[in-house]
């Protein structure tokens, strides 16, 4: 059962991202996860986009030890390779360097941690 679910999740997360996503939210939620018999803090990293004239669409997610700038420099190119484009505005919390390097030419709005999309 888990293998089948993993396959479906992988298919969804690696699907082609077609069309334009003018607005993209990047965020992470920190969770406690049991790993190797102990509890560790992990970051659940998410990307959400809005297509032109449509509702929000979940673009991608990953679980990582931290949401460092280095990590985002690995995560964002994967979304671009899947076809993420047409971005006009990125809403995030302090990812300026990764966003400007990977998603060149977009406007960035950095929100304080208390505001969420």
Secondary structure, 3 states (H helix, E strand, C coil): CHHHHHHHHHHHHCCCCCCCCCEEEEEEEEEEEEECCEEEEEEEEEEEEECCCCCEEEEEEEEECCCCHHHHHHHHHHHHHCCCCCCCEEEECCCHHHHHHHCCCCEEEECCCCCCC
